[in-house]
Amino acid sequence: MAKQQIGSLRRGWTTGATSEQAVQRLYDLPDHALIEVRDFVGATLLAALGADDKAVDMARVVAGAAEILALAGSRERALARLVAARAREVALATLSGKTAVEVAIVDCEGEFLLRVGG
C-alpha cells in the first residue's frame, strides 16, 4: 500500500480488500480515494533475499502477494522492507515537487508489517 498526498489530495494504492481496509483505518480515506493495483512482489525479490530455489520457483506461479509472503517464511520482514523501500524509491523518482510518500506493507490479516517514509 502506498499513499499519495498533493495539497489536500490523498490516494491509497492497494492490492486487494485486506490492504484496502488497512489503509482506510490508517488514513481515514473514503472508498473513491483507493486505487487497486496488482501484486508486484515476486520471485526476483525472494531470490535477492537468498530464498531457496524451490521457494523462488513456487513464487513464479502463485496468485499474489499473500502467497509470496508465506513463501518468504523467516524472511517475511526482510521482504517487506525490500518491497517498501523499492516502492518508495520508484514513487519518489516518478513524482515531482514536494511530495510525501509513505509505503506500508500489510499482511493477510490486515496488520501492518512495517511503514516506510511519510
C-alpha positions as CSV (number, residue, x, y, z in Angstrom):
1,M,0.0,0.0,0.0
2,A,1.3,3.5,-0.8
3,K,-0.1,6.9,-0.1
4,Q,-0.1,10.0,-2.2
5,Q,-0.9,13.5,-0.9
6,I,-1.0,16.5,-3.2
7,G,-2.0,19.5,-1.2
8,S,-5.1,18.1,0.5
9,L,-5.5,15.3,-2.0
10,R,-4.7,11.7,-0.8
11,R,-4.8,8.5,-2.6
12,G,-4.1,4.9,-1.5
13,W,-2.9,2.1,-3.7
14,T,-3.8,-1.4,-2.5
15,T,-3.5,-5.0,-3.7
16,G,-6.9,-6.1,-2.5
17,A,-9.6,-5.9,0.2
18,T,-7.3,-6.6,3.2
19,S,-4.9,-3.8,2.4
20,E,-7.8,-1.5,1.4
21,Q,-9.3,-1.9,4.8
22,A,-5.9,-1.3,6.5
23,V,-5.3,1.9,4.6
24,Q,-8.8,3.1,5.3
25,R,-8.1,2.6,9.0
26,L,-4.7,4.3,8.9
27,Y,-5.7,7.4,6.8
28,D,-9.5,7.5,7.1
29,L,-9.8,7.6,3.3
30,P,-13.2,7.2,1.5
31,D,-13.7,4.4,-1.0
32,H,-13.2,6.7,-4.0
33,A,-9.7,7.6,-2.8
34,L,-8.5,4.0,-3.2
35,I,-6.9,2.5,-6.3
36,E,-6.4,-1.3,-6.5
37,V,-3.2,-2.4,-8.2
38,R,-1.9,-5.9,-8.9
39,D,0.7,-7.6,-6.7
40,F,4.3,-6.6,-7.5
41,V,6.1,-8.8,-5.1
42,G,7.7,-11.8,-6.8
43,A,10.3,-14.4,-7.3
44,T,13.0,-11.9,-8.1
45,L,12.7,-10.3,-4.6
46,L,12.7,-13.7,-2.9
47,A,15.9,-14.6,-4.8
48,A,17.5,-11.4,-3.8
49,L,16.9,-12.3,-0.2
50,G,18.5,-15.6,-0.6
51,A,15.4,-17.8,-0.6
52,D,16.0,-21.4,-1.8
53,D,15.3,-22.4,-5.4
54,K,12.1,-24.2,-4.5
55,A,10.6,-21.1,-2.9
56,V,11.7,-18.9,-5.8
57,D,10.1,-21.4,-8.4
58,M,6.9,-21.5,-6.4
59,A,6.7,-17.7,-6.3
60,R,6.7,-17.6,-10.1
61,V,3.3,-19.4,-10.2
62,V,1.4,-18.3,-7.1
63,A,-1.6,-15.9,-7.4
64,G,-0.5,-13.0,-5.3
65,A,1.4,-11.2,-2.6
66,A,-0.1,-13.2,0.3
67,E,1.3,-16.5,-1.1
68,I,4.7,-14.9,-1.8
69,L,4.8,-13.5,1.7
70,A,4.1,-17.0,3.1
71,L,6.9,-18.5,0.9
72,A,9.2,-15.9,2.4
73,G,8.9,-17.6,5.8
74,S,11.5,-16.3,8.2
75,R,12.5,-13.7,5.6
76,E,9.0,-12.1,5.8
77,R,10.2,-8.8,7.4
78,A,13.2,-8.5,5.1
79,L,10.9,-9.0,2.1
80,A,8.5,-6.3,3.4
81,R,11.4,-3.9,4.0
82,L,12.8,-4.5,0.5
83,V,9.4,-4.1,-1.2
84,A,8.6,-0.9,0.8
85,A,12.0,0.7,0.1
86,R,11.9,-0.1,-3.6
87,A,8.3,1.1,-4.0
88,R,9.0,4.3,-2.2
89,E,12.1,4.9,-4.3
90,V,10.1,4.4,-7.5
91,A,7.3,6.7,-6.3
92,L,9.7,9.5,-5.3
93,A,11.6,9.3,-8.6
94,T,8.3,9.4,-10.5
95,L,6.7,12.3,-8.6
96,S,8.0,15.9,-8.8
97,G,7.8,18.7,-6.3
98,K,7.3,18.5,-2.6
99,T,5.5,15.1,-2.3
100,A,5.3,13.0,0.8
101,V,5.3,9.2,0.0
102,E,4.7,6.6,2.6
103,V,4.7,2.9,1.8
104,A,3.1,0.4,4.3
105,I,3.2,-3.4,3.9
106,V,0.1,-5.2,5.2
107,D,-0.1,-8.9,5.9
108,C,-3.1,-11.1,5.0
109,E,-4.7,-10.4,8.4
110,G,-4.7,-6.7,7.8
111,E,-1.9,-5.9,10.2
112,F,0.9,-3.6,9.2
113,L,4.3,-5.3,8.9
114,L,6.1,-2.0,8.5
115,R,5.8,1.6,7.2
116,V,8.5,3.5,5.4
117,G,8.5,7.3,4.8
118,G,5.7,9.6,5.4
